[in-house]
Amino acid sequence: MDPISHLLVTRLLLGSRPTALLAGLAPDLPWYLLYPAWLARCGKAREALSSGDWPMPPEPIKRAHYVSHSLLTLGLLWLLAKVARRDTRWARAWLLHLLLDIPTHSRERMAPRPLYPLWDWSHDGFSWANWLTRVLCRLLTRQQGASQA
C-alpha cells in the first residue's frame, strides 16, 4: 500500500497519535529513503517516471525492505522498548502495516517476507494498485458508454 493509505487506515483503526502514525509508516521508510536515491544516482529516475517501468532495486535495498517488513524485526524492537520501559503502543501500528502489506503485494514486486531472514517465504497476494486501476477503468468505460448512448 502507499503511505497515504497506510496513514488513513492507521488513523481509522488506531487513532491519530503521532507515534502510531509514524510507526504505521516506519516499515516503508527504508524503501522511500533508499529507492529514489538509487534511481537518481543511476540515472533511471526520469525514464521510470515517464515510462512507468520501475526497475528492481539492488540487493541491499531489497534486504532493507524485507528486514523492515519482518515480524522478527518488529518483535525485536518491541522487546527492546519493553526492556527500556518505553511505550510499546506504536507496535500495533507497525503490525497493522505488515498485516495490510502481506495480502496486498504480489511476489512480482518484492512481497513482504514476514519471517525474514529466518525464512524467505512470501505470500503471493493481489496488488491493490492493479485492482484499483481495473475498477477505475471499468467505471470510466461504463460512464463513457452511458454518455454515448
C-alpha positions in Angstrom: 0.0 0.0 0.0 1.0 3.6 -0.4 1.9 5.8 2.5 -1.4 7.8 2.4 -3.4 4.6 2.6 -1.3 3.3 5.5 -1.8 6.7 7.3 -5.6 6.6 6.7 -6.0 3.0 7.9 -3.8 3.6 10.9 -5.7 6.7 11.9 -9.0 5.0 11.4 -8.2 1.9 13.4 -5.6 3.1 15.9 -6.1 6.8 16.3 -4.2 9.9 15.5 -1.3 9.7 18.0 1.9 10.9 16.1 3.8 7.8 17.3 1.2 5.5 15.9 1.1 7.3 12.6 4.8 7.3 12.3 5.0 3.6 13.2 2.4 2.9 10.6 4.8 4.3 8.0 8.0 3.0 9.5 8.3 -0.3 7.6 8.3 1.6 4.3 10.9 4.3 5.4 13.9 2.3 4.2 12.3 1.9 0.8 11.2 5.6 0.4 14.6 6.8 1.5 16.8 4.4 -0.5 15.0 3.6 -3.7 14.5 7.2 -5.1 18.2 8.0 -4.2 19.3 4.9 -6.1 17.2 5.7 -9.1 18.6 9.2 -9.2 22.2 8.1 -8.8 21.8 5.5 -11.6 20.2 8.0 -13.9 17.0 5.9 -14.1 14.5 8.2 -12.4 13.4 10.2 -15.5 12.9 7.0 -17.5 10.9 5.3 -14.7 8.7 8.4 -14.2 8.0 8.7 -17.9 7.5 5.0 -18.8 6.1 3.7 -15.5 8.5 0.9 -15.7 10.2 0.8 -12.3 13.4 -1.2 -12.2 14.1 -3.7 -9.4 16.5 -2.3 -6.8 19.8 -3.8 -5.9 20.0 -6.5 -3.2 20.9 -4.2 -0.3 17.7 -2.2 -0.8 15.7 -5.4 -1.2 17.1 -6.7 2.1 16.4 -3.4 3.9 12.8 -3.7 2.7 12.5 -7.3 3.8 14.0 -6.6 7.2 11.7 -3.7 7.9 8.7 -5.8 6.9 9.7 -8.7 9.1 7.7 -9.7 12.2 11.1 -10.6 13.7 12.3 -7.0 13.4 9.0 -5.8 15.0 9.4 -8.3 17.8 13.0 -7.3 18.5 12.1 -3.5 18.5 9.1 -4.2 20.8 11.3 -6.3 23.2 14.0 -3.5 23.3 11.2 -0.9 24.1 9.8 -3.2 26.8 13.2 -3.7 28.4 13.8 0.1 28.3 10.4 0.5 29.8 9.2 2.6 26.9 5.7 2.8 25.5 5.0 0.0 23.1 1.6 1.0 21.7 3.4 2.0 18.5 4.0 -1.7 17.7 0.3 -2.1 16.9 0.6 0.4 14.0 3.7 -1.4 12.7 2.0 -4.7 13.0 -1.1 -3.3 11.2 1.2 -2.1 8.4 2.6 -5.6 8.0 -0.8 -7.3 8.1 -2.0 -5.0 5.4 1.0 -5.5 3.2 1.2 -9.3 3.3 -2.0 -9.9 1.3 -1.8 -6.8 -0.9 1.6 -7.3 -2.5 2.5 -9.8 -5.2 5.7 -11.7 -5.4 6.5 -9.9 -8.7 7.3 -6.7 -6.8 9.0 -7.7 -3.6 6.2 -9.1 -1.4 7.0 -8.8 2.3 8.7 -11.8 3.9 7.2 -11.9 7.4 9.8 -14.1 9.0 12.9 -12.8 7.1 15.8 -13.6 7.5 14.9 -16.9 9.0 12.5 -17.9 6.3 12.3 -16.4 2.8 8.6 -17.3 2.3 6.2 -14.6 1.0 2.5 -14.6 0.2 1.6 -14.0 -3.5 -1.1 -11.6 -2.8 -3.2 -9.4 -5.0 -1.8 -6.0 -5.9 -4.3 -3.5 -4.5 -3.0 -0.9 -7.0 -3.8 -3.2 -10.0 -7.2 -3.9 -8.6 -8.0 -0.2 -8.0 -6.8 0.6 -11.6 -9.1 -2.1 -13.1 -12.1 -0.8 -11.1 -11.5 2.8 -12.1 -11.0 1.8 -15.8 -14.3 -0.2 -15.7 -16.1 2.7 -14.1 -14.8 5.2 -16.7 -15.6 2.8 -19.5 -19.2 2.4 -18.3 -19.5 6.2 -17.8 -18.3 6.8 -21.4 -20.6 4.2 -22.8 -23.6 5.7 -20.9 -22.8 9.2 -22.2 -22.5 8.0 -25.8 -25.9 6.3 -25.7 
